[in-house]
Amino acid sequence: MNTAKSTSSPWRIVATLVVSALLAAPVAAAPKEDKGGGPRRTGSETCWVTPDPVANGSQFTVAGQGFKPGITLDVFVGEGGIVFAQVLGDGTFSCVDRATFLSTGTKQIKVYQMGDRHMTVLASCSFTVN
């Protein structure tokens, strides 16, 4: 007959589980890195266009403030035009485009963080094309 004692006592199993839980706690509580997948919002982003109104065929500037410094923006202008901009250290950006629209009237601008697959609008504004 085999009368050898088992090397796995219930206390050893409980102790192993407790130690494992204590070692895993800091990893679970650690903040997750921002890998650029989501937008970096401040909550106070705004944008505007100058001049407003703009004559069709002339240049205009889209500018904004309140953005996180250093991020790159996709600025969707009117009927599908895209302009890129880099946010400066003070949270502002500006970019220039030419009004080459098929029709006059009010045009919408939506500002997104470049690479945001969720397409979260950080700021929006409108302007008039004559």
N, CA and C atoms as an extended XYZ file, in Angstrom:
390
Properties=species:S:1:pos:R:3:atomname:S:1:resname:S:1:resid:I:1 pbc="F F F"
N         0.797       -1.169        0.000 N   MET     1
C         0.000        0.000        0.000 CA  MET     1
C         0.850        1.246        0.000 C   MET     1
N         0.332        2.232       -0.643 N   ASN     2
C         1.068        3.503       -0.701 CA  ASN     2
C         0.506        4.412        0.373 C   ASN     2
N         1.296        4.720        1.365 N   THR     3
C         0.870        5.576        2.465 CA  THR     3
C         1.590        6.906        2.458 C   THR     3
N         2.178        7.295        1.337 N   ALA     4
C         2.896        8.574        1.259 CA  ALA     4
C         1.902        9.726        1.339 C   ALA     4
N         2.329       10.792        2.029 N   LYS     5
C         1.474       11.969        2.165 CA  LYS     5
C         1.458       12.782        0.874 C   LYS     5
N         0.334       13.400        0.595 N   SER     6
C         0.215       14.275       -0.571 CA  SER     6
C         1.003       15.555       -0.311 C   SER     6
N         1.728       16.034       -1.326 N   THR     7
C         2.524       17.253       -1.164 CA  THR     7
C         1.677       18.507       -1.367 C   THR     7
N         0.429       18.365       -1.782 N   SER     8
C        -0.450       19.516       -2.005 CA  SER     8
C        -1.502       19.573       -0.923 C   SER     8
N        -1.183       20.269        0.134 N   SER     9
C        -2.173       20.423        1.192 CA  SER     9
C        -3.118       21.557        0.823 C   SER     9
N        -4.332       21.585        1.399 N   PRO    10
C        -5.270       22.680        1.097 CA  PRO    10
C        -4.689       24.050        1.446 C   PRO    10
N        -3.880       24.132        2.481 N   TRP    11
C        -3.288       25.419        2.872 CA  TRP    11
C        -2.286       25.906        1.848 C   TRP    11
N        -1.556       24.986        1.255 N   ARG    12
C        -0.584       25.372        0.230 CA  ARG    12
C        -1.308       25.946       -0.993 C   ARG    12
N        -2.433       25.363       -1.366 N   ILE    13
C        -3.210       25.849       -2.506 CA  ILE    13
C        -3.759       27.247       -2.207 C   ILE    13
N        -4.299       27.443       -0.999 N   VAL    14
C        -4.827       28.751       -0.614 CA  VAL    14
C        -3.715       29.787       -0.604 C   VAL    14
N        -2.567       29.440       -0.059 N   ALA    15
C        -1.433       30.369        0.000 CA  ALA    15
C        -0.977       30.761       -1.409 C   ALA    15
N        -0.937       29.793       -2.310 N   THR    16
C        -0.543       30.076       -3.696 CA  THR    16
C        -1.527       31.028       -4.356 C   THR    16
N        -2.821       30.818       -4.143 N   LEU    17
C        -3.831       31.703       -4.710 CA  LEU    17
C        -3.724       33.115       -4.157 C   LEU    17
N        -3.483       33.254       -2.849 N   VAL    18
C        -3.365       34.572       -2.231 CA  VAL    18
C        -2.145       35.308       -2.771 C   VAL    18
N        -1.020       34.627       -2.845 N   VAL    19
C         0.198       35.257       -3.362 CA  VAL    19
C         0.010       35.660       -4.826 C   VAL    19
N        -0.621       34.818       -5.611 N   SER    20
C        -0.870       35.149       -7.020 CA  SER    20
C        -1.749       36.389       -7.149 C   SER    20
N        -2.786       36.477       -6.317 N   ALA    21
C        -3.673       37.635       -6.361 CA  ALA    21
C        -2.934       38.907       -5.968 C   ALA    21
N        -2.082       38.818       -4.958 N   LEU    22
C        -1.322       39.996       -4.520 CA  LEU    22
C        -0.329       40.453       -5.579 C   LEU    22
N         0.269       39.506       -6.295 N   LEU    23
C         1.222       39.871       -7.342 CA  LEU    23
C         0.524       40.442       -8.574 C   LEU    23
N        -0.696       40.008       -8.857 N   ALA    24
C        -1.418       40.479      -10.032 CA  ALA    24
C        -2.094       41.820       -9.803 C   ALA    24
N        -2.352       42.209       -8.564 N   ALA    25
C        -3.083       43.442       -8.266 CA  ALA    25
C        -2.422       44.689       -8.848 C   ALA    25
N        -1.112       44.889       -8.692 N   PRO    26
C        -0.510       46.105       -9.265 CA  PRO    26
C        -0.602       46.158      -10.790 C   PRO    26
N        -0.529       45.028      -11.443 N   VAL    27
C        -0.631       44.994      -12.900 CA  VAL    27
C        -2.032       45.388      -13.338 C   VAL    27
N        -3.041       44.880      -12.650 N   ALA    28
C        -4.423       45.202      -12.999 CA  ALA    28
C        -4.754       46.658      -12.707 C   ALA    28
N        -4.132       47.234      -11.684 N   ALA    29
C        -4.428       48.612      -11.293 CA  ALA    29
C        -3.624       49.639      -12.081 C   ALA    29
N        -2.609       49.199      -12.826 N   ALA    30
C        -1.762       50.135      -13.567 CA  ALA    30
C        -2.568       50.820      -14.659 C   ALA    30
N        -2.342       52.134      -14.875 N   PRO    31
C        -3.072       52.828      -15.938 CA  PRO    31
C        -2.669       52.290      -17.292 C   PRO    31
N        -3.631       52.235      -18.197 N   LYS    32
C        -3.357       51.745      -19.538 CA  LYS    32
C        -2.719       52.850      -20.360 C   LYS    32
N        -1.778       52.455      -21.205 N   GLU    33
C        -1.115       53.415      -22.082 CA  GLU    33
C        -2.070       53.895      -23.159 C   GLU    33
N        -1.942       55.163      -23.526 N   ASP    34
C        -2.699       55.678      -24.654 CA  ASP    34
C        -1.905       55.329      -25.896 C   ASP    34
N        -2.440       54.450      -26.720 N   LYS    35
C        -1.736       54.009      -27.914 CA  LYS    35
C        -2.193       54.753      -29.156 C   LYS    35
N        -2.841       55.897      -28.939 N   GLY    36
C        -3.252       56.706      -30.072 CA  GLY    36
C        -4.558       56.278      -30.697 C   GLY    36
N        -5.227       55.275      -30.126 N   GLY    37
C        -6.461       54.775      -30.716 CA  GLY    37
C        -7.653       55.671      -30.464 C   GLY    37
N        -7.643       56.424      -29.405 N   GLY    38
C        -8.798       57.257      -29.076 CA  GLY    38
C        -8.446       58.724      -29.116 C   GLY    38
N        -9.434       59.557      -29.145 N   PRO    39
C        -9.173       60.993      -29.228 CA  PRO    39
C        -8.617       61.537      -27.921 C   PRO    39
N        -7.828       62.549      -28.026 N   ARG    40
C        -7.284       63.236      -26.848 CA  ARG    40
C        -8.003       64.561      -26.727 C   ARG    40
N        -9.064       64.582      -25.964 N   ARG    41
C        -9.904       65.775      -25.825 CA  ARG    41
C        -9.524       66.575      -24.597 C   ARG    41
N        -9.723       67.880      -24.701 N   THR    42
C        -9.608       68.737      -23.523 CA  THR    42
C       -10.991       69.159      -23.053 C   THR    42
N       -11.961       69.118      -23.963 N   GLY    43
C       -13.315       69.559      -23.638 CA  GLY    43
C       -13.560       71.029      -23.937 C   GLY    43
N       -12.513       71.749      -24.328 N   SER    44
C       -12.688       73.180      -24.617 CA  SER    44
C       -12.228       73.538      -26.031 C   SER    44
N       -12.232       72.561      -26.944 N   GLU    45
C       -11.800       72.814      -28.318 CA  GLU    45
C       -12.821       73.666      -29.072 C   GLU    45
N       -12.325       74.648      -29.799 N   THR    46
C       -13.180       75.475      -30.652 CA  THR    46
C       -12.448       75.742      -31.967 C   THR    46
N       -13.226       76.097      -33.005 N   CYS    47
C       -12.618       76.473      -34.280 CA  CYS    47
C       -13.415       77.605      -34.908 C   CYS    47
N       -12.803       78.281      -35.884 N   TRP    48
C       -13.447       79.375      -36.603 CA  TRP    48
C       -12.757       79.553      -37.951 C   TRP    48
N       -13.385       80.318      -38.832 N   VAL    49
C       -12.860       80.562      -40.173 CA  VAL    49
C       -12.748       82.060      -40.394 C   VAL    49
N       -11.644       82.501      -41.013 N   THR    50
C       -11.483       83.899      -41.422 CA  THR    50
C       -10.989       83.914      -42.863 C   THR    50
N       -11.453       84.795      -43.708 N   PRO    51
C       -12.592       85.677      -43.477 CA  PRO    51
C       -13.888       84.870      -43.560 C   PRO    51
N       -14.919       85.425      -43.036 N   ASP    52
C       -16.250       84.826      -43.111 CA  ASP    52
C       -17.245       85.943      -43.354 C   ASP    52
N       -17.844       86.058      -44.514 N   PRO    53
C       -17.858       85.080      -45.610 CA  PRO    53
C       -16.579       85.133      -46.452 C   PRO    53
N       -16.360       84.050      -47.193 N   VAL    54
C       -15.211       83.964      -48.086 CA  VAL    54
C       -15.732       83.873      -49.520 C   VAL    54
N       -15.044       84.537      -50.427 N   ALA    55
C       -15.414       84.485      -51.844 CA  ALA    55
C       -14.929       83.164      -52.435 C   ALA    55
N       -15.794       82.516      -53.188 N   ASN    56
C       -15.407       81.258      -53.831 CA  ASN    56
C       -14.194       81.506      -54.724 C   ASN    56
N       -13.150       80.706      -54.559 N   GLY    57
C       -11.908       80.871      -55.311 CA  GLY    57
C       -10.805       81.537      -54.512 C   GLY    57
N       -11.114       82.122      -53.371 N   SER    58
C       -10.075       82.789      -52.575 CA  SER    58
C        -9.680       81.939      -51.360 C   SER    58
N        -8.587       82.337      -50.747 N   GLN    59
C        -8.072       81.595      -49.598 CA  GLN    59
C        -8.816       81.965      -48.318 C   GLN    59
N        -8.853       80.998      -47.406 N   PHE    60
C        -9.395       81.226      -46.075 CA  PHE    60
C        -8.560       80.439      -45.076 C   PHE    60
N        -8.658       80.828      -43.815 N   THR    61
C        -7.900       80.170      -42.752 CA  THR    61
C        -8.865       79.541      -41.759 C   THR    61
N        -8.591       78.291      -41.418 N   VAL    62
C        -9.304       77.617      -40.333 CA  VAL    62
C        -8.354       77.628      -39.149 C   VAL    62
N        -8.837       78.092      -38.004 N   ALA    63
C        -8.000       78.156      -36.809 CA  ALA    63
C        -8.783       77.591      -35.630 C   ALA    63
N        -8.071       77.275      -34.579 N   GLY    64
C        -8.733       76.745      -33.399 CA  GLY    64
C        -7.863       76.888      -32.172 C   GLY    64
N        -8.482       76.662      -31.027 N   GLN    65
C        -7.761       76.723      -29.753 CA  GLN    65
C        -8.373       75.721      -28.782 C   GLN    65
N        -7.653       75.457      -27.693 N   GLY    66
C        -8.141       74.552      -26.670 CA  GLY    66
C        -7.827       73.093      -26.927 C   GLY    66
N        -6.934       72.805      -27.875 N   PHE    67
C        -6.583       71.432      -28.222 CA  PHE    67
C        -5.374       70.959      -27.418 C   PHE    67
N        -5.211       69.643      -27.314 N   LYS    68
C        -4.033       69.078      -26.648 CA  LYS    68
C        -2.807       69.368      -27.504 C   LYS    68
N        -1.772       69.950      -26.917 N   PRO    69
C        -0.570       70.263      -27.691 CA  PRO    69
C         0.051       69.013      -28.315 C   PRO    69
N         0.527       69.179      -29.550 N   GLY    70
C         1.278       68.133      -30.219 CA  GLY    70
C         0.475       67.168      -31.070 C   GLY    70
N        -0.844       67.130      -30.947 N   ILE    71
C        -1.590       66.175      -31.756 CA  ILE    71
C        -1.743       66.694      -33.178 C   ILE    71
N        -1.968       65.782      -34.105 N   THR    72
C        -2.181       66.129      -35.497 CA  THR    72
C        -3.674       66.014      -35.786 C   THR    72
N        -4.177       66.950      -36.572 N   LEU    73
C        -5.611       67.034      -36.824 CA  LEU    73
C        -5.944       66.801      -38.293 C   LEU    73
N        -7.113       66.198      -38.518 N   ASP    74
C        -7.753       66.153      -39.828 CA  ASP    74
C        -8.864       67.194      -39.774 C   ASP    74
N        -8.823       68.166      -40.672 N   VAL    75
C        -9.832       69.215      -40.725 CA  VAL    75
C       -10.646       68.986      -41.996 C   VAL    75
N       -11.881       68.507      -41.839 N   PHE    76
C       -12.764       68.245      -42.976 CA  PHE    76
C       -13.526       69.523      -43.292 C   PHE    76
N       -13.341       70.008      -44.514 N   VAL    77
C       -13.896       71.301      -44.914 CA  VAL    77
C       -14.978       71.094      -45.965 C   VAL    77
N       -16.175       71.552      -45.646 N   GLY    78
C       -17.253       71.601      -46.629 CA  GLY    78
C       -17.604       70.281      -47.268 C   GLY    78
N       -17.441       70.210      -48.563 N   GLU    79
C       -17.900       69.079      -49.369 CA  GLU    79
C       -16.809       68.047      -49.600 C   GLU    79
N       -16.062       67.708      -48.570 N   GLY    80
C       -15.108       66.615      -48.699 CA  GLY    80
C       -13.649       66.989      -48.732 C   GLY    80
N       -13.305       68.270      -48.675 N   GLY    81
C       -11.902       68.643      -48.640 CA  GLY    81
C       -11.294       68.350      -47.276 C   GLY    81
N       -10.042       67.925      -47.260 N   ILE    82
C        -9.353       67.626      -46.003 CA  ILE    82
C        -8.073       68.439      -45.938 C   ILE    82
N        -7.857       69.081      -44.797 N   VAL    83
C        -6.630       69.813      -44.537 CA  VAL    83
C        -6.038       69.229      -43.263 C   VAL    83
N        -4.721       69.137      -43.194 N   PHE    84
C        -4.056       68.613      -42.008 CA  PHE    84
C        -3.443       69.758      -41.224 C   PHE    84
N        -3.401       69.603      -39.900 N   ALA    85
C        -2.824       70.650      -39.055 CA  ALA    85
C        -2.177       70.019      -37.838 C   ALA    85
N        -1.144       70.666      -37.333 N   GLN    86
C        -0.458       70.250      -36.112 CA  GLN    86
C        -0.803       71.248      -35.011 C   GLN    86
N        -1.194       70.750      -33.836 N   VAL    87
C        -1.512       71.630      -32.722 CA  VAL    87
C        -0.203       72.085      -32.078 C   VAL    87
N        -0.076       73.385      -31.884 N   LEU    88
C         1.128       73.963      -31.288 CA  LEU    88
C         1.127       73.778      -29.778 C   LEU    88
N         2.221       74.152      -29.145 N   GLY    89
C         2.384       73.999      -27.709 CA  GLY    89
C         1.379       74.759      -26.870 C   GLY    89
N         0.795       75.818      -27.427 N   ASP    90
C        -0.209       76.591      -26.677 CA  ASP    90
C        -1.629       76.107      -26.926 C   ASP    90
N        -1.786       74.975      -27.669 N   GLY    91
C        -3.108       74.401      -27.908 CA  GLY    91
C        -3.843       74.979      -29.094 C   GLY    91
N        -3.151       75.763      -29.931 N   THR    92
C        -3.785       76.375      -31.100 CA  THR    92
C        -3.326       75.691      -32.389 C   THR    92
N        -4.114       75.863      -33.438 N   PHE    93
C        -3.714       75.422      -34.774 CA  PHE    93
C        -4.275       76.399      -35.787 C   PHE    93
N        -3.697       76.397      -36.973 N   SER    94
C        -4.269       77.126      -38.095 CA  SER    94
C        -3.799       76.449      -39.376 C   SER    94
N        -4.658       76.495      -40.380 N   CYS    95
C        -4.322       75.945      -41.686 CA  CYS    95
C        -5.063       76.752      -42.743 C   CYS    95
N        -4.499       76.768      -43.934 N   VAL    96
C        -5.036       77.577      -45.031 CA  VAL    96
C        -5.556       76.650      -46.121 C   VAL    96
N        -6.678       77.023      -46.712 N   ASP    97
C        -7.247       76.272      -47.830 CA  ASP    97
C        -7.820       77.270      -48.832 C   ASP    97
N        -8.193       76.780      -49.990 N   ARG    98
C        -8.803       77.628      -51.013 CA  ARG    98
C       -10.252       77.194      -51.180 C   ARG    98
N       -11.149       78.167      -51.250 N   ALA    99
C       -12.577       77.887      -51.412 CA  ALA    99
C       -12.846       77.512      -52.867 C   ALA    99
N       -12.922       76.228      -53.135 N   THR   100
C       -13.203       75.725      -54.481 CA  THR   100
C       -14.437       74.825      -54.402 C   THR   100
N       -15.560       75.425      -54.099 N   PHE   101
C       -16.796       74.682      -53.894 CA  PHE   101
C       -17.671       74.745      -55.131 C   PHE   101
N       -18.469       73.722      -55.340 N   LEU   102
C       -19.378       73.669      -56.478 CA  LEU   102
C       -20.573       74.598      -56.299 C   LEU   102
N       -20.879       74.909      -55.037 N   SER   103
C       -22.017       75.787      -54.763 CA  SER   103
C       -21.660       76.738      -53.627 C   SER   103
N       -22.364       77.847      -53.565 N   THR   104
C       -22.157       78.799      -52.477 CA  THR   104
C       -23.095       78.441      -51.325 C   THR   104
N       -22.921       79.136      -50.225 N   GLY   105
C       -23.775       78.882      -49.064 CA  GLY   105
C       -22.954       78.523      -47.838 C   GLY   105
N       -23.622       77.991      -46.835 N   THR   106
C       -22.969       77.643      -45.567 CA  THR   106
C       -22.241       76.314      -45.699 C   THR   106
N       -21.002       76.290      -45.246 N   LYS   107
C       -20.168       75.083      -45.270 CA  LYS   107
C       -19.787       74.718      -43.838 C   LYS   107
N       -19.767       73.435      -43.567 N   GLN   108
C       -19.426       72.931      -42.233 CA  GLN   108
C       -17.964       72.502      -42.183 C   GLN   108
N       -17.357       72.696      -41.020 N   ILE   109
C       -16.005       72.206      -40.765 CA  ILE   109
C       -16.079       71.312      -39.543 C   ILE   109
N       -15.433       70.142      -39.632 N   LYS   110
C       -15.335       69.220      -38.492 CA  LYS   110
C       -13.872       68.881      -38.291 C   LYS   110
N       -13.438       68.962      -37.040 N   VAL   111
C       -12.042       68.731      -36.701 CA  VAL   111
C       -11.944       67.435      -35.904 C   VAL   111
N       -11.085       66.529      -36.382 N   TYR   112
C       -10.868       65.234      -35.748 CA  TYR   112
C        -9.390       65.077      -35.431 C   TYR   112
N        -9.086       64.204      -34.472 N   GLN   113
C        -7.695       63.835      -34.250 CA  GLN   113
C        -7.309       62.846      -35.338 C   GLN   113
N        -6.182       63.082      -35.997 N   MET   114
C        -5.732       62.191      -37.052 CA  MET   114
C        -5.551       60.787      -36.484 C   MET   114
N        -6.074       59.813      -37.191 N   GLY   115
C        -5.927       58.420      -36.777 CA  GLY   115
C        -7.008       57.924      -35.829 C   GLY   115
N        -7.946       58.776      -35.449 N   ASP   116
C        -9.023       58.356      -34.553 CA  ASP   116
C       -10.021       57.539      -35.352 C   ASP   116
N       -10.004       56.241      -35.166 N   ARG   117
C       -10.883       55.371      -35.951 CA  ARG   117
C       -12.352       55.533      -35.586 C   ARG   117
N       -12.627       56.166      -34.435 N   HIS   118
C       -14.014       56.406      -34.019 CA  HIS   118
C       -14.562       57.712      -34.595 C   HIS   118
N       -13.685       58.511      -35.199 N   MET   119
C       -14.075       59.786      -35.815 CA  MET   119
C       -14.833       60.678      -34.825 C   MET   119
N       -14.265       60.875      -33.655 N   THR   120
C       -14.851       61.745      -32.643 CA  THR   120
C       -14.590       63.198      -33.035 C   THR   120
N       -15.650       63.978      -33.164 N   VAL   121
C       -15.512       65.382      -33.537 CA  VAL   121
C       -14.980       66.150      -32.328 C   VAL   121
N       -13.802       66.754      -32.478 N   LEU   122
C       -13.220       67.557      -31.405 CA  LEU   122
C       -13.787       68.964      -31.403 C   LEU   122
N       -14.050       69.499      -32.598 N   ALA   123
C       -14.628       70.845      -32.723 CA  ALA   123
C       -15.316       70.933      -34.076 C   ALA   123
N       -16.305       71.797      -34.151 N   SER   124
C       -16.966       72.048      -35.434 CA  SER   124
C       -17.337       73.516      -35.519 C   SER   124
N       -17.375       74.020      -36.735 N   CYS   125
C       -17.767       75.405      -36.973 CA  CYS   125
C       -18.289       75.479      -38.410 C   CYS   125
N       -18.783       76.637      -38.790 N   SER   126
C       -19.287       76.803      -40.153 CA  SER   126
C       -18.887       78.179      -40.673 C   SER   126
N       -18.973       78.337      -41.986 N   PHE   127
C       -18.678       79.611      -42.624 CA  PHE   127
C       -19.494       79.696      -43.906 C   PHE   127
N       -19.533       80.892      -44.468 N   THR   128
C       -20.337       81.126      -45.661 CA  THR   128
C       -19.425       81.360      -46.859 C   THR   128
N       -19.779       80.755      -47.981 N   VAL   129
C       -19.063       80.947      -49.246 CA  VAL   129
C       -19.984       81.733      -50.170 C   VAL   129
N       -19.457       82.860      -50.700 N   ASN   130
C       -20.235       83.699      -51.653 CA  ASN   130
C       -19.853       83.354      -53.071 C   ASN   130
